[in-house]
Amino acid sequence: MNTFAYSTMILNTDLHNPNVVEHMSSEEFIKSNLATGLFKDVPKDFFITIYNHILMTPLKAAKSRLGNY
């Protein structure tokens, strides 16, 4: 699970950081996840759905419940 969480954070940064010139394609996202060998039984449609969701809705850090640090 940590591997996939990291993968989605990298994807989010890649797709939404204005300093990134060439963005990762959905095919590259799928290939990088399948290359780990951990997700061989996961349908490619799952990765496409995640890719499209992050493309349309960037991940954002939640506000702290503890206030400002």
N, C-alpha and C positions, 0 to 999 in steps of 0.2 A: 504494500500500500504506500509506503514511503516513496518508492520509486515513481509511482504514478503521480503522487502529490508534487514531487519535484518536477516531473515532466510537465505538468500543467502550469506550474509557476514559470518555468522556462518559456513555455509557449506564450503565456500571457505577456511576459517581458518582451519576447521577440515580436509579437504582433502589435504591441501598443507603445513601445519605446520609440520616440521620434528619431533617435540616433541610429536605429537599425535600418539599413538601406534595403536589403533583400530579406523579406519576411519568409518564414517557414511555411511551406505549403502543407495542405492536409495530408498529402502522400508522404512527405518527409516526417510529419508528426507520427503517422501510423508506423512507418518504417523504423523510426527510432525506438518506439515502444515495443514493437515486435522483436527487435534485435536483442532485447534483454533476455528473451526466452521465458519471461514471467507471464506474458499475456497471450500465449499461443492459442488458447481456447476462447479468447475474447473476440466477438465479431467485429469486423472492421467498421461496421455502422456505428458501434459504440464510440470509437475514436473520432469518427466524422462528426457525430453529434456533439461531443465535447469540444472539438476544434471549432465548429460553427458557433457554439454558445459563447466560447471565450472570444472569438472574433467579434461577435456582436455586443457582448457584455463583458467588459474588462473586469478581472478580479480586483477587488479592493480590500485593504486591511480594515477589519472592524474597529470601531472606536473602542477605546479602553473603558471598561466599567469602573476602573479605579481612578479615573481622572488623568490629568496631565502628569507626566513624569518630571 
